[in-house]
């Protein structure tokens, strides 16, 4: 009889659970790491780090391995749990609510994470790191941020309204190629049927949302929360009075923003200016 090592499931991290599942599936298939690398064309050392829980992959890798092992999406589901652990504890509840929200309203002074390309996300997250140990986690944070963007394509898709300050369009991130791709990506996302993107121009002057970013989320049952970020602090507000005040501030900002068609034209104009610079 084969002895199975006991696992404290409650104490086990999502990434460790995913790694254990990957190792189990490989061994059940009778494959060594080298053989798996040959069949999947992923680097052997990379696969080893995934199994040991030292690395979190991109979503596409888990999709590939789900198809390879014919596990019906199990690895993707485990990956989603592991991905959420990359974010700080305070943010986990926001992520959980975001996954089930029917309506999302967002204001951002820069390019919001939901709309960032991989290169821009990496550049912004890298700039935010102060120590070597923090820098080691950049790639995992990039993967987690990109994974969040699945909400844009969820079925049924939530209704998403995003207001961006013009400031975010005027301060390039990365080199010319990276920034051009980011502006093109904004236009593509703005044309999705369930997404409304508006630009709040400099000409609007001072407004109620200048202190940081704001996210409002409504669930199927009508419950709502407001999440604010600014000056390296964040707060999740659930009190109805607080949510109402945040919504009023958002509505005032929306009133000052350009209409959606004009906003897309505005971004196209910024892209044209950038290409000509």
Protein Blocks (a to p, Z undefined) as FASTA:
>chain_A
ZZdddddfklpcfklmmmmmmmmmmmmnopafklmmmmnopafklmmmmmnopaccdfkl
mmmmmmmnonnommmmmmmmmmmmmpcfklmmmmmmmmmpcbdcdddfbdcfklpcfklm
mmmmmmmpcbfklmmmmmmmmmmmmmmmmmmmgccdddddddddfklmmmcghjfklmmm
mmmmmmmmmmpmkbccddddfklopafklnbccdddddfkopacddddeehiacddfbfk
lmmmmmmmmmmmmmmpccfklmmmmmmmmmmmmmmZZ
